[in-house]
Amino acid sequence: MILTTTNTIEGFKIADYLGIVTGVAINDQTLASGFSTSKYYKKLQDSVDVVKEKAFQSLTENAKALGANAIVGIKIEIELTTTNYPMVSVTGTAVKVMV
């Protein structure tokens, strides 16, 4: 599966646009308070990395279900909810490219 934030893929021709796909993931473990600032941000970054990977897995699965072999125009949104849960939403256009 080819993933890109651009709207085209150099060297490939998009044969079919299959629809918008989304992957969303949230870490439901509240980040503990009482950490030093640097330890808090390290724990937050680690948590976001895990959640981002889950969101991309979901995005890829949703695109494969449409018969896509690539996703273009990917946008990533990262939020920290009011309860300190990192949430990542990834959206793009599922496409079929000529290989």
C-alpha positions in Angstrom: 0.0 0.0 0.0 1.4 3.4 -1.0 0.7 6.2 1.4 1.4 9.8 0.6 0.4 13.3 1.7 0.6 14.5 -1.9 -2.3 14.3 -4.4 -0.2 12.3 -7.0 2.4 9.6 -6.9 5.4 10.2 -9.0 5.9 7.4 -11.6 2.3 6.1 -11.1 -1.0 6.9 -12.9 -4.1 6.9 -10.7 -6.6 4.7 -12.5 -9.6 5.1 -10.2 -10.6 7.2 -7.2 -12.4 4.9 -4.7 -13.4 7.3 -2.0 -12.4 9.0 1.2 -11.1 6.8 4.0 -10.4 7.5 7.6 -8.5 5.9 10.5 -9.1 7.0 14.0 -7.4 5.8 17.2 -7.3 6.9 20.8 -5.2 5.9 23.8 -7.6 5.3 26.6 -5.0 5.3 29.3 -4.8 8.7 31.0 -1.3 10.1 31.1 -0.4 10.2 34.8 0.2 13.5 36.4 3.1 14.1 38.7 5.8 13.6 36.1 8.4 16.1 35.4 7.7 18.2 32.3 10.3 16.4 30.2 9.1 12.9 31.3 5.4 13.9 30.6 6.2 15.0 27.1 8.3 11.9 26.4 5.4 9.7 27.6 2.9 11.8 25.6 5.1 11.5 22.4 5.4 7.7 22.9 1.6 7.5 23.3 0.9 9.6 20.2 3.3 7.4 18.2 1.4 4.2 19.2 -2.0 5.8 18.5 -0.8 7.2 15.2 0.3 3.7 14.1 -3.1 2.3 15.0 -4.9 5.0 13.1 -2.7 4.3 10.0 -3.5 0.6 10.3 -7.2 1.4 10.4 -6.8 3.8 7.4 -5.0 1.1 5.4 -7.6 -1.6 6.2 -10.4 0.7 5.2 -8.7 1.5 1.9 -8.0 -2.2 1.2 -11.7 -3.0 1.8 -12.4 -0.6 -1.2 -9.9 -2.4 -3.4 -7.3 0.4 -3.2 -3.6 -0.1 -3.5 -2.7 3.5 -2.5 -3.9 6.4 -0.4 -3.2 10.0 -1.5 -3.8 13.4 0.1 -3.3 12.1 3.6 -4.0 14.5 6.4 -3.2 13.8 10.0 -4.9 15.4 13.1 -3.6 14.9 16.6 -5.6 16.0 19.6 -5.2 15.7 23.3 -8.7 15.2 24.7 -9.8 16.9 27.9 -9.1 13.7 29.8 -5.5 13.6 28.5 -6.2 10.9 25.9 -4.2 11.3 22.8 -6.4 10.9 19.7 -5.2 10.7 16.1 -7.4 10.9 13.0 -6.0 10.2 9.6 -7.9 10.9 6.4 -7.1 10.4 2.7 -8.4 9.4 -0.7 -8.3 5.6 -1.5 -7.1 5.1 -5.1 -6.2 2.3 -7.5 -2.9 3.0 -9.2 -1.4 1.3 -12.2 1.7 -0.5 -11.2 
